[in-house]
Amino acid sequence: MLRKIFRLFVIKTRFEALLIIYALALGATARGTHYLQDYPGFGGKLLFLACTGAVFMAGAKILDCLKYEQAEREAAEQAGSDQG
């Protein structure tokens, strides 16, 4: 039963990854606008850029990991078909 629940939190496709990155971006821009209000001027703008930059880095890492996992899965399938 727990295995089925944990499978809900595994990113399996590129579409799911893009949805998660979109949600992260929405949260980051909301946080950034709060920073702009709380810290007007250059400091607020830097914090806003830090929020959005973190989403770019996390999104790239998520997409890279998906590509790596897909290649690993294909290699395992290829090795299994070569043996049998």
VMD Tcl script that builds the backbone (N, CA, C; Angstrom):
set m [mol new atoms 252]
animate dup $m
set s [atomselect $m all]
$s set {name element resname resid chain x y z} {
  {N N MET 1 A 0.825 -1.196 0.000}
  {CA C MET 1 A 0.000 0.000 0.000}
  {C C MET 1 A 0.873 1.266 0.000}
  {N N LEU 2 A 1.896 1.249 0.833}
  {CA C LEU 2 A 2.784 2.418 0.880}
  {C C LEU 2 A 3.529 2.608 -0.432}
  {N N ARG 3 A 3.845 1.516 -1.085}
  {CA C ARG 3 A 4.552 1.609 -2.369}
  {C C ARG 3 A 3.713 2.371 -3.395}
  {N N LYS 4 A 2.407 2.135 -3.399}
  {CA C LYS 4 A 1.518 2.847 -4.318}
  {C C LYS 4 A 1.478 4.337 -4.000}
  {N N ILE 5 A 1.511 4.665 -2.722}
  {CA C ILE 5 A 1.499 6.075 -2.329}
  {C C ILE 5 A 2.810 6.743 -2.728}
  {N N PHE 6 A 3.932 6.051 -2.504}
  {CA C PHE 6 A 5.232 6.624 -2.851}
  {C C PHE 6 A 5.388 6.808 -4.352}
  {N N ARG 7 A 4.753 5.969 -5.154}
  {CA C ARG 7 A 4.838 6.101 -6.606}
  {C C ARG 7 A 4.206 7.400 -7.097}
  {N N LEU 8 A 3.282 7.973 -6.304}
  {CA C LEU 8 A 2.673 9.246 -6.684}
  {C C LEU 8 A 3.684 10.383 -6.678}
  {N N PHE 9 A 4.750 10.230 -5.909}
  {CA C PHE 9 A 5.731 11.297 -5.761}
  {C C PHE 9 A 6.967 11.100 -6.634}
  {N N VAL 10 A 6.890 10.189 -7.577}
  {CA C VAL 10 A 8.001 9.945 -8.497}
  {C C VAL 10 A 7.661 10.597 -9.833}
  {N N ILE 11 A 8.591 11.398 -10.328}
  {CA C ILE 11 A 8.404 12.062 -11.621}
  {C C ILE 11 A 8.786 11.055 -12.700}
  {N N LYS 12 A 7.812 10.687 -13.534}
  {CA C LYS 12 A 8.060 9.647 -14.524}
  {C C LYS 12 A 8.234 10.194 -15.934}
  {N N THR 13 A 7.539 11.278 -16.262}
  {CA C THR 13 A 7.573 11.787 -17.631}
  {C C THR 13 A 8.048 13.241 -17.652}
  {N N ARG 14 A 8.428 13.661 -18.842}
  {CA C ARG 14 A 8.867 15.048 -19.033}
  {C C ARG 14 A 7.724 16.020 -18.765}
  {N N PHE 15 A 6.507 15.639 -19.114}
  {CA C PHE 15 A 5.338 16.490 -18.882}
  {C C PHE 15 A 5.138 16.744 -17.389}
  {N N GLU 16 A 5.257 15.683 -16.578}
  {CA C GLU 16 A 5.136 15.848 -15.133}
  {C C GLU 16 A 6.226 16.766 -14.599}
  {N N ALA 17 A 7.424 16.626 -15.132}
  {CA C ALA 17 A 8.536 17.472 -14.702}
  {C C ALA 17 A 8.250 18.933 -15.038}
  {N N LEU 18 A 7.729 19.180 -16.226}
  {CA C LEU 18 A 7.431 20.554 -16.615}
  {C C LEU 18 A 6.325 21.155 -15.762}
  {N N LEU 19 A 5.348 20.340 -15.367}
  {CA C LEU 19 A 4.301 20.831 -14.466}
  {C C LEU 19 A 4.879 21.211 -13.108}
  {N N ILE 20 A 5.789 20.421 -12.608}
  {CA C ILE 20 A 6.412 20.712 -11.322}
  {C C ILE 20 A 7.271 21.960 -11.416}
  {N N ILE 21 A 8.010 22.103 -12.507}
  {CA C ILE 21 A 8.836 23.294 -12.696}
  {C C ILE 21 A 7.957 24.540 -12.798}
  {N N TYR 22 A 6.827 24.411 -13.457}
  {CA C TYR 22 A 5.888 25.538 -13.554}
  {C C TYR 22 A 5.381 25.938 -12.167}
  {N N ALA 23 A 5.030 24.955 -11.361}
  {CA C ALA 23 A 4.557 25.250 -10.009}
  {C C ALA 23 A 5.658 25.904 -9.172}
  {N N LEU 24 A 6.884 25.424 -9.324}
  {CA C LEU 24 A 8.008 26.053 -8.624}
  {C C LEU 24 A 8.189 27.499 -9.072}
  {N N ALA 25 A 8.029 27.743 -10.358}
  {CA C ALA 25 A 8.195 29.100 -10.884}
  {C C ALA 25 A 7.113 30.035 -10.352}
  {N N LEU 26 A 5.885 29.547 -10.263}
  {CA C LEU 26 A 4.813 30.378 -9.713}
  {C C LEU 26 A 5.107 30.757 -8.266}
  {N N GLY 27 A 5.552 29.786 -7.486}
  {CA C GLY 27 A 5.883 30.061 -6.093}
  {C C GLY 27 A 7.060 31.015 -5.961}
  {N N ALA 28 A 8.040 30.856 -6.825}
  {CA C ALA 28 A 9.225 31.712 -6.761}
  {C C ALA 28 A 8.885 33.149 -7.128}
  {N N THR 29 A 8.047 33.335 -8.129}
  {CA C THR 29 A 7.697 34.702 -8.500}
  {C C THR 29 A 6.815 35.350 -7.433}
  {N N ALA 30 A 5.957 34.554 -6.790}
  {CA C ALA 30 A 5.159 35.096 -5.687}
  {C C ALA 30 A 6.072 35.526 -4.540}
  {N N ARG 31 A 7.044 34.682 -4.211}
  {CA C ARG 31 A 8.000 35.022 -3.158}
  {C C ARG 31 A 8.813 36.250 -3.569}
  {N N GLY 32 A 9.197 36.312 -4.844}
  {CA C GLY 32 A 9.977 37.442 -5.341}
  {C C GLY 32 A 9.221 38.751 -5.250}
  {N N THR 33 A 7.932 38.730 -5.536}
  {CA C THR 33 A 7.156 39.968 -5.429}
  {C C THR 33 A 7.057 40.423 -3.977}
  {N N HIS 34 A 6.987 39.482 -3.050}
  {CA C HIS 34 A 6.998 39.858 -1.631}
  {C C HIS 34 A 8.334 40.499 -1.263}
  {N N TYR 35 A 9.413 39.940 -1.787}
  {CA C TYR 35 A 10.723 40.527 -1.535}
  {C C TYR 35 A 10.808 41.943 -2.097}
  {N N LEU 36 A 10.228 42.150 -3.284}
  {CA C LEU 36 A 10.264 43.487 -3.876}
  {C C LEU 36 A 9.500 44.490 -3.020}
  {N N GLN 37 A 8.421 44.035 -2.379}
  {CA C GLN 37 A 7.654 44.928 -1.514}
  {C C GLN 37 A 8.373 45.177 -0.191}
  {N N ASP 38 A 8.958 44.130 0.365}
  {CA C ASP 38 A 9.619 44.259 1.666}
  {C C ASP 38 A 10.961 44.967 1.565}
  {N N TYR 39 A 11.676 44.758 0.470}
  {CA C TYR 39 A 13.006 45.339 0.273}
  {C C TYR 39 A 13.030 46.116 -1.036}
  {N N PRO 40 A 12.483 47.318 -1.047}
  {CA C PRO 40 A 12.469 48.080 -2.302}
  {C C PRO 40 A 13.890 48.458 -2.719}
  {N N GLY 41 A 14.072 48.511 -4.012}
  {CA C GLY 41 A 15.380 48.893 -4.518}
  {C C GLY 41 A 16.166 47.703 -5.020}
  {N N PHE 42 A 17.474 47.877 -5.007}
  {CA C PHE 42 A 18.378 46.899 -5.588}
  {C C PHE 42 A 18.363 45.563 -4.831}
  {N N GLY 43 A 18.275 45.618 -3.503}
  {CA C GLY 43 A 18.262 44.389 -2.698}
  {C C GLY 43 A 17.067 43.499 -3.019}
  {N N GLY 44 A 15.900 44.103 -3.170}
  {CA C GLY 44 A 14.709 43.337 -3.512}
  {C C GLY 44 A 14.811 42.698 -4.890}
  {N N LYS 45 A 15.401 43.441 -5.818}
  {CA C LYS 45 A 15.578 42.911 -7.171}
  {C C LYS 45 A 16.559 41.734 -7.175}
  {N N LEU 46 A 17.609 41.837 -6.374}
  {CA C LEU 46 A 18.560 40.718 -6.279}
  {C C LEU 46 A 17.900 39.475 -5.681}
  {N N LEU 47 A 17.085 39.675 -4.657}
  {CA C LEU 47 A 16.388 38.528 -4.057}
  {C C LEU 47 A 15.393 37.915 -5.037}
  {N N PHE 48 A 14.710 38.766 -5.811}
  {CA C PHE 48 A 13.794 38.264 -6.828}
  {C C PHE 48 A 14.544 37.419 -7.858}
  {N N LEU 49 A 15.691 37.913 -8.303}
  {CA C LEU 49 A 16.495 37.154 -9.262}
  {C C LEU 49 A 17.014 35.857 -8.660}
  {N N ALA 50 A 17.322 35.866 -7.377}
  {CA C ALA 50 A 17.782 34.643 -6.725}
  {C C ALA 50 A 16.667 33.597 -6.702}
  {N N CYS 51 A 15.447 34.038 -6.432}
  {CA C CYS 51 A 14.311 33.107 -6.425}
  {C C CYS 51 A 14.100 32.475 -7.793}
  {N N THR 52 A 14.087 33.310 -8.826}
  {CA C THR 52 A 13.841 32.768 -10.163}
  {C C THR 52 A 15.040 31.961 -10.662}
  {N N GLY 53 A 16.231 32.377 -10.297}
  {CA C GLY 53 A 17.421 31.619 -10.698}
  {C C GLY 53 A 17.441 30.232 -10.088}
  {N N ALA 54 A 16.953 30.116 -8.867}
  {CA C ALA 54 A 16.894 28.807 -8.222}
  {C C ALA 54 A 15.958 27.870 -8.975}
  {N N VAL 55 A 14.874 28.408 -9.509}
  {CA C VAL 55 A 13.945 27.582 -10.285}
  {C C VAL 55 A 14.605 27.103 -11.572}
  {N N PHE 56 A 15.375 27.966 -12.229}
  {CA C PHE 56 A 16.075 27.554 -13.448}
  {C C PHE 56 A 17.048 26.418 -13.150}
  {N N MET 57 A 17.785 26.546 -12.050}
  {CA C MET 57 A 18.757 25.504 -11.711}
  {C C MET 57 A 18.058 24.200 -11.324}
  {N N ALA 58 A 16.997 24.286 -10.546}
  {CA C ALA 58 A 16.266 23.083 -10.145}
  {C C ALA 58 A 15.596 22.430 -11.348}
  {N N GLY 59 A 15.025 23.231 -12.231}
  {CA C GLY 59 A 14.384 22.695 -13.425}
  {C C GLY 59 A 15.365 21.971 -14.326}
  {N N ALA 60 A 16.535 22.549 -14.491}
  {CA C ALA 60 A 17.554 21.890 -15.315}
  {C C ALA 60 A 17.972 20.567 -14.691}
  {N N LYS 61 A 18.112 20.544 -13.383}
  {CA C LYS 61 A 18.516 19.316 -12.695}
  {C C LYS 61 A 17.426 18.242 -12.821}
  {N N ILE 62 A 16.178 18.623 -12.691}
  {CA C ILE 62 A 15.075 17.668 -12.818}
  {C C ILE 62 A 15.062 17.069 -14.219}
  {N N LEU 63 A 15.190 17.912 -15.236}
  {CA C LEU 63 A 15.160 17.412 -16.608}
  {C C LEU 63 A 16.376 16.540 -16.911}
  {N N ASP 64 A 17.543 16.909 -16.387}
  {CA C ASP 64 A 18.741 16.086 -16.581}
  {C C ASP 64 A 18.589 14.726 -15.918}
  {N N CYS 65 A 18.019 14.711 -14.725}
  {CA C CYS 65 A 17.831 13.442 -14.024}
  {C C CYS 65 A 16.855 12.535 -14.769}
  {N N LEU 66 A 15.816 13.121 -15.335}
  {CA C LEU 66 A 14.878 12.316 -16.117}
  {C C LEU 66 A 15.570 11.697 -17.325}
  {N N LYS 67 A 16.400 12.492 -17.992}
  {CA C LYS 67 A 17.124 11.991 -19.160}
  {C C LYS 67 A 18.072 10.864 -18.750}
  {N N TYR 68 A 18.756 11.039 -17.627}
  {CA C TYR 68 A 19.686 10.025 -17.131}
  {C C TYR 68 A 18.944 8.738 -16.759}
  {N N GLU 69 A 17.826 8.865 -16.048}
  {CA C GLU 69 A 17.068 7.684 -15.651}
  {C C GLU 69 A 16.509 6.944 -16.862}
  {N N GLN 70 A 16.072 7.682 -17.880}
  {CA C GLN 70 A 15.549 7.039 -19.083}
  {C C GLN 70 A 16.664 6.281 -19.801}
  {N N ALA 71 A 17.840 6.871 -19.902}
  {CA C ALA 71 A 18.968 6.191 -20.549}
  {C C ALA 71 A 19.378 4.952 -19.753}
  {N N GLU 72 A 19.355 5.044 -18.440}
  {CA C GLU 72 A 19.695 3.903 -17.595}
  {C C GLU 72 A 18.684 2.767 -17.770}
  {N N ARG 73 A 17.404 3.135 -17.846}
  {CA C ARG 73 A 16.347 2.139 -18.047}
  {C C ARG 73 A 16.504 1.439 -19.392}
  {N N GLU 74 A 16.805 2.221 -20.441}
  {CA C GLU 74 A 16.998 1.645 -21.771}
  {C C GLU 74 A 18.220 0.735 -21.806}
  {N N ALA 75 A 19.274 1.116 -21.116}
  {CA C ALA 75 A 20.478 0.278 -21.055}
  {C C ALA 75 A 20.200 -1.037 -20.332}
  {N N ALA 76 A 19.399 -0.984 -19.275}
  {CA C ALA 76 A 19.046 -2.199 -18.542}
  {C C ALA 76 A 18.179 -3.104 -19.406}
  {N N GLU 77 A 17.250 -2.515 -20.157}
  {CA C GLU 77 A 16.419 -3.321 -21.056}
  {C C GLU 77 A 17.266 -3.937 -22.155}
  {N N GLN 78 A 18.208 -3.168 -22.674}
  {CA C GLN 78 A 19.095 -3.674 -23.737}
  {C C GLN 78 A 19.956 -4.832 -23.204}
  {N N ALA 79 A 20.465 -4.689 -22.004}
  {CA C ALA 79 A 21.283 -5.756 -21.411}
  {C C ALA 79 A 20.442 -7.001 -21.156}
  {N N GLY 80 A 19.190 -6.797 -20.748}
  {CA C GLY 80 A 18.309 -7.934 -20.514}
  {C C GLY 80 A 17.950 -8.666 -21.792}
  {N N SER 81 A 17.775 -7.926 -22.886}
  {CA C SER 81 A 17.426 -8.565 -24.155}
  {C C SER 81 A 18.649 -9.241 -24.780}
  {N N ASP 82 A 19.849 -8.739 -24.491}
  {CA C ASP 82 A 21.056 -9.373 -25.021}
  {C C ASP 82 A 21.318 -10.711 -24.346}
  {N N GLN 83 A 20.971 -10.823 -23.078}
  {CA C GLN 83 A 21.236 -12.057 -22.344}
  {C C GLN 83 A 20.205 -13.140 -22.669}
  {N N GLY 84 A 18.996 -12.722 -22.983}
  {CA C GLY 84 A 17.928 -13.700 -23.168}
  {C C GLY 84 A 17.566 -13.931 -24.535}
}
mol reanalyze $m
mol bondsrecalc $m
mol representation Tube
mol addrep $m
